[in-house]
Amino acid sequence: MHSTDLRQRTRITATVAGLLASLGGALLAAPPASAATVFRVQYSSEYAQAYTSSVSADGCTYSSTSAGAGTAADGGTTVFYFSSTFNQCTWEGSSAYGEAPTETFTVDRNSAHAVATVPLSDGSQIYLDLTWQGTGVVERGGTTSRSVLPGQYVQRTAVRGTTQQATVTGTLSFENAYISASKGATMLVAITGS
């Protein structure tokens, strides 16, 4: 003969009923399943830049010039130019800048060549025919990052690239120059309601 304590059976039944009731309430109150949209972007860039700056003998006038060429976001290639002069003794200065599609742009592991006629902000234009030749050690580097906003998105970005010092010959001369190349990828997962 088997005997069972009625109070123990009542406590077990009450505990199971309580668990089922709270679990059922949690299931009814649970948010709907979320959906996600995934965006992926891959890109690469090749770029050459040069710049120079100087100060006049009397220490009054600062001048700087820079030019560069490289791949653009739309897949084309562009050249930019910027020049400025500022006299801190008289507080007078001027600048001119512009950007234009290249007529020629070639780049390889240790050199780059760009040709373009660039319209400038002061109404003039400048013809640039510049060749970069790598001279230094090729430096390599990279970075990765991850951003999370719970319930909204997760983003991961990875970029790696190279940079090399260079000399420039052509229609202008510069003190400093480099050639760089990079590749990157970004993935964004946007979380949306169902």
C-alpha positions in Angstrom: 0.0 0.0 0.0 1.3 3.4 -0.9 0.5 6.5 1.1 1.0 10.1 0.1 1.0 13.2 2.3 -1.8 15.3 1.0 -0.1 18.5 2.2 3.0 17.7 0.2 0.9 17.0 -2.9 -0.9 20.3 -2.5 2.3 22.2 -2.2 3.8 20.6 -5.3 0.6 21.2 -7.3 0.5 24.9 -6.1 4.2 25.4 -7.0 3.7 23.8 -10.5 0.5 25.9 -11.1 2.3 29.1 -10.0 5.3 28.3 -12.3 2.9 27.7 -15.3 0.9 30.8 -14.5 4.1 33.0 -14.4 5.6 31.3 -17.5 2.3 31.8 -19.4 2.3 35.5 -18.3 5.9 35.9 -19.4 5.1 34.3 -22.8 2.1 36.6 -23.3 4.2 39.7 -22.3 7.3 38.7 -24.4 8.0 41.2 -27.2 7.5 40.0 -30.8 10.4 38.4 -32.6 12.8 41.0 -34.2 13.9 41.0 -37.8 17.3 42.3 -39.0 18.5 44.0 -42.1 22.2 43.5 -43.1 24.2 46.1 -45.0 27.7 45.3 -46.3 30.1 47.7 -48.0 33.6 46.9 -49.2 36.0 49.6 -50.6 39.5 50.2 -51.6 41.5 53.4 -52.1 44.8 54.4 -53.7 46.0 57.8 -52.9 49.1 60.0 -53.3 49.6 63.4 -51.5 52.3 66.0 -51.3 52.6 69.2 -49.2 55.1 71.9 -48.4 55.1 74.9 -46.0 57.5 77.8 -45.5 58.0 81.0 -43.4 59.5 84.2 -44.8 62.9 85.4 -43.6 61.3 88.1 -41.5 58.9 85.6 -39.8 55.8 87.3 -41.0 54.5 85.3 -43.9 53.4 81.6 -43.7 52.7 79.8 -47.0 51.5 76.2 -47.6 50.7 74.2 -50.7 49.3 70.7 -51.0 48.1 68.5 -53.9 46.9 64.9 -54.1 45.3 62.4 -56.3 43.4 59.2 -55.7 40.3 57.1 -56.1 37.0 58.7 -55.3 33.9 57.2 -53.6 32.1 56.9 -57.0 34.9 54.8 -58.4 36.5 57.6 -60.4 39.8 59.4 -59.7 40.3 63.0 -58.7 43.1 65.6 -58.1 42.9 68.3 -55.5 45.0 71.4 -54.9 45.2 73.9 -52.0 47.4 76.9 -51.5 47.3 79.6 -48.8 49.4 82.5 -47.7 49.0 84.5 -44.4 51.0 87.5 -43.2 50.7 87.6 -39.4 52.3 91.1 -39.4 49.6 92.7 -41.6 46.8 90.2 -41.0 46.4 89.7 -44.7 46.0 86.4 -46.4 44.7 84.5 -49.4 43.9 81.0 -50.4 42.8 79.0 -53.5 41.5 75.5 -53.7 39.9 73.1 -56.1 39.3 69.6 -57.2 38.8 68.0 -60.6 38.6 64.5 -62.3 41.9 63.3 -63.4 42.9 63.2 -67.1 45.4 60.5 -66.2 45.9 58.5 -62.9 48.1 55.5 -62.5 49.3 53.9 -59.3 51.3 50.8 -58.5 53.2 49.5 -55.5 55.9 52.2 -55.5 54.7 55.1 -57.7 51.8 57.2 -58.8 51.2 59.6 -61.7 48.3 62.1 -62.0 47.5 64.8 -64.6 44.6 67.3 -64.4 43.6 70.9 -65.0 42.0 72.1 -61.7 39.6 75.1 -61.6 40.3 77.1 -58.4 38.1 79.0 -56.0 39.7 82.3 -56.9 38.6 82.0 -60.6 41.9 80.8 -61.9 43.0 77.3 -62.8 46.2 75.2 -62.4 47.6 72.5 -64.6 49.1 69.6 -62.5 51.3 66.8 -63.9 52.8 65.1 -60.9 54.7 61.9 -60.4 55.3 60.3 -57.0 58.1 57.8 -56.5 58.3 55.8 -53.3 61.5 56.1 -51.4 60.9 54.9 -47.9 60.0 51.6 -46.2 56.4 50.5 -46.9 54.6 50.7 -43.5 51.6 48.4 -42.9 48.8 48.8 -40.5 45.2 48.1 -39.8 42.3 48.6 -37.4 39.0 47.0 -36.5 36.1 48.4 -34.5 32.7 47.2 -33.3 29.8 49.4 -32.2 26.7 48.0 -30.5 23.5 49.8 -29.6 21.3 47.0 -28.0 18.1 46.5 -29.8 19.0 48.8 -32.6 22.2 47.9 -34.4 25.6 46.1 -34.5 28.3 47.5 -36.7 31.8 46.0 -37.5 34.5 47.8 -39.5 37.9 46.5 -40.6 40.5 48.5 -42.5 44.1 47.7 -43.5 46.5 49.6 -45.6 50.0 50.7 -46.5 51.9 54.1 -46.5 55.2 54.9 -48.1 57.2 58.2 -48.1 57.9 59.5 -51.6 59.4 62.3 -53.7 57.4 64.3 -56.2 58.5 65.6 -59.6 56.5 67.5 -62.2 54.8 70.9 -62.4 55.3 71.7 -58.7 57.9 70.8 -56.1 57.1 69.6 -52.5 59.0 68.9 -49.3 56.9 66.0 -48.1 55.0 63.3 -49.9 53.6 59.8 -49.5 51.7 57.1 -51.4 49.0 55.0 -49.6 46.6 52.2 -50.3 43.8 50.8 -48.2 41.1 48.2 -48.2 38.2 48.1 -45.8 34.8 46.5 -45.1 31.9 47.5 -43.0 28.9 45.3 -42.0 25.9 46.8 -40.3 23.0 44.8 -38.8 20.0 47.0 -38.2 17.5 45.4 -35.9 13.8 46.1 -36.6 10.5 45.0 -35.2 8.6 42.2 -36.9 
